[in-house]
Each structure stands twice: as C-alpha cells, then as structure tokens.
C-alpha cells in the first residue's frame, strides 16, 4: 500500500560527511510516524530534506504518489527544532502574519484554543517562556490546516509538565486525522505518540515498525533495577545480562520468576528493587550496544 | 507574485522598524545631529581658519583689539589669536601643529616662527607677509564678486548627509538584517510557507524604501526649519532622485545579503562598501583635483549619482531632463542588483 509520503533511497551529504545514508520508508495517511535516534543520527537532515527545506544529495520523495510541487508548502506544516519568528510582533500578530500566508487557513480562534495561547496573545513573541514558544511554533505549524505535519524534536528543552501538555495537543491534532512525522530522542515521546517508528543511527535506519512490535522483536526481557552494590558474589552472574551504572544495577532477564528466586537465594535485599517492562531504550541498546542519550 | 503575502511581509517589517525604538530614533536623530552640527560649525561667517599663537600674553584665546601687533595683521579676517606666556610654550604647540604660526607681540619689528612642514603654516605666513607688504603694483589683479546667489556650504553638504544616511540605513537595514534572519532561522521558517523569494525580497525592499523616504521627509522638514535651505529646482525631481537612490542602495543591500550566515563577514563587506562610498561620493568634500582613477571609481557608486543629481536640482535648479543620466544610472543599478540578488538568494545557507 502506498502511503501519503514515500521516501526512496534518500541520501544527504555535507562534504564528506554522510548525514543521511540511503534511507527509504513509507508513511500511511493519518498516523504518527517517529524518527527515533540519538543526537547526530541524521533525523533532522532527513526531515528537512523531506520538507523541501534542504536539497537532498540523491533520492526521491513522493507526496500523494507524486513528486512535490509548488503546492506542497500549502499542505504541510512544520515545527522546526530551532527557529525564530519576526521580531517586535505580539503572539496574535505573529499568528496573523502566518495566517495570511496561506490560501485556506484554519480558523485562528480554533488554533489559539488548540494550542492554549489565549493568555499570551498580547505578549511579544520573544517575551514568552520556552513552553509557550513551542506551543506558538506548533500553532504556526497547523495554522494552514495541513495534511502533513512535521515536528522536529517538539519537546526538547521542556519541563515534564509542559512536555505532557504538548503531547496532549499533538494527540488532539492526530485525532483530527492529520498525518504527523516527528523526530525525537525521547523514547517515552516516541512510545506515547507514534504508531510507527524508524530508529536511526549514523544516518541509517536500523529498525522500523510499531513500538510494541519492535519491543517484542528486539527486547523481550524484563529489567530488574537494584541499588548499586546490592548484588553479592553468590548470584549466578553468567545467567543474566548485568549493567552496572553509577547508582544502580540493571539485570535483564527473560524469566523474571527465576531471577527473583536467584536474588532471594543470594540474600540480596529487595526492598528497593523495581521491575520494568522493556521499552524502546532497550531496543536501541540491543541494536547498538549504547543508550539513546549517550 | 501574491500581493497579499507581499503586503503582510511589508507591514511586519515596518512594525518591526517602528517598534524598535533605538533603531527608529537613530535613523532620524543621526542625520539631524550631523546636519545641525555642521550647520553650527560651518554656518557662521566669522569662522576662523588660521590659529596664530602670540606671546608673551596670558594663556588662551585673546581679543585682537588688545594685541600689541602690527595693524595690518590685526585687520586680517579668519584669524584666531591664542595667547602664550612665553615662546617655549608656543613653540611646543607649533611643533605639534596645534597652531599654524607663532608671533612675538610688543615689538616694532616682531619675529614669527612657522613649521616648514605645515601647509597651513605656509599659507598663514604668506597671508601675514601680504598683509604687511605695501601693494607692489607689479601685476594688477581685479576682484570680482560671484554673480547671483552664492551657495552656502551647508546647502552643498545637506544632500550629501541625507544620501549618506540613506546609504547606511539601506545597506545595514536590509543587508545585515537579512543575514541575521538567515542565521537565527527566521528565513527558514518563512521558507516553510508558500512565500516566494521574490515576494519576500520585494517586501523587504519596499519596506526599507518607505522607511527611507519617510525619514528623509521628516529630517528634511526639520533641517529646513532651522537652516532654510535654498531649493532652486523642483522638490519632486529631488524626491525622485532620492527615491531611485534609495532603491539602488536597498537593492545593493539585498545583493550583499543574498547568501551567508556570518554577521561578522557581512559586517566587513558592508564596511568595505560604505566607507569608500562615503569618502569618494563627495558627501563631505569635492573630488575636484583628485586623481582620475579616484574619479572613475566614484562613478561606480550610486551615492555619487544621488549627490550629483540632488545638488544639481537643489543648488543649480536642474530639471528632470538635466538629471536624466543620474536617473538612468540609479534605475539601471536597482534592476541589476535586485535581479542578481533574487537569483543568488538562499533562505537557509
């Protein structure tokens, strides 16, 4: 099935550096697709090539089965990772400027309501908080009622509460039938928002699928977390994958019952033990041998 | 070309300019202060050109009436007399060219000292010698007055100051701002909309020209109220030359800003353009007597043609036909720079 967007053999080079190395994927309409990977993996370069902001070195991008034309910008919305808007304008004036750029913009009141901007409309756009600015940028990305929305690291630098608020806004936008492509290095964000993800590492896609499918395929184990120094030598270390961090120890196991029994037999204090299910971080570790934010 | 988008960008840029109080004030106050300053310095007919040190006297500027020096020297115009308690103090300043000539007072046959490396000292010496010598009569020379109305220096300087302000405002206000917008991602954000490069650049250019002409009118009226400038020709013709000059300088700014994200590099390029243009376009002084290559170089600067055109209109009453060459050059330069700038323009690198 051909998707709303198809990326075929996309390559982006900066001199000798290959930022995007021959990636291909297809995105069905109405889903949230995530490009997950550490900083420098090539996510932003890939996204900007798809958005037509930078010129790809080679490869093809098809939108609705055709090469992108001059009308592409009318049908997409973009929230960049780092950007600014015209100075000395209030939030309302900034929204109005972008509203008038498009042939068929959405009702401004609706955008203001969706992105919770009502209280800051009279403030200058450079005198608002980081979270408010991200919401303004998201509002600009949806002001033209786009079919396809690109969000590049939408919650970077936000505190947990603002991040949660932003996620809820993105969920609302998705419920309205929009197709969203986002990049992130937060596995929680990808897990919470994305229907499909592609994991990028050094410009290449190393795994793709739904978050649950990827976890099932690459990280079936359960992780037991204990305080550092709590494991005695009597534990059968060879039976488990054990990762010693600064303040805690992670034990990965496919059989949680046997693992806990072994810990009890080894007289390990389980008072501060936590057990967590596998997540995308574990998938990334399994595939690359390192953490997403290393 | 979508006029609605162009208008939106035009209004946004104007809002930005008028709300940035520091830049807004600077654009009006700078030319005003320069003109007022020069008006005060050069507008006074009793201005003294040569500084003559006199000793032994109390230190400081002295009245010519009280001086015990030959009457011929006392009667000379454009001389400023500065007292020194002794010869040594006077010699010190003469050595450093702080005064042009040192004269001994209170003697029937006074001595004077002059630096052999000072052109001003040489002229002051010749003037004093002439003032003391009886008319030789060897060659008769006839003094004639300038017929008609003499042009005051401030009348000559005024168009130059206005055009210079226009140059700085156009080149920095467009060139530097666009590079800054490219660097901080504003242009990238705009590229993600249906706005085209030609719409954006046209809006920038029109906005800057509006600002230039607006500030020109305000400064002109303000200065005219103080100095009562003489306008021999038509205001409309002068306005058209300034308008085309503004267009050509703004288009030049767009060309400079068509690529690049380094504010430092752009700053260097703008300085490289503006400083020679300011000195070689006869803003402050005439290039008469300058080497031919300097005069030829000056013809490549739009500022030269703005100054020539407006001065012809203001000082000599030139008509539109008389300044058609300047109008054609400024118009051609505008089209050339705008087209090349639009062709080279990049939103994000």
Interface residues (C-beta under 8 A of the other chain):
Chain A: X51 X53 X54 X70 X73 X74 X76 X78 X80 X82 X83 X84 X85 X86 X87 X88 X89 X93 X97 X98 X100 X101 X102 X103 X140 X144
Chain B: X4 X5 X8 X9 X12 X13 X15 X16 X19 X20 X181 X184 X185 X186 X188 X189 X191 X192 X193 X194 X195 X347 X348
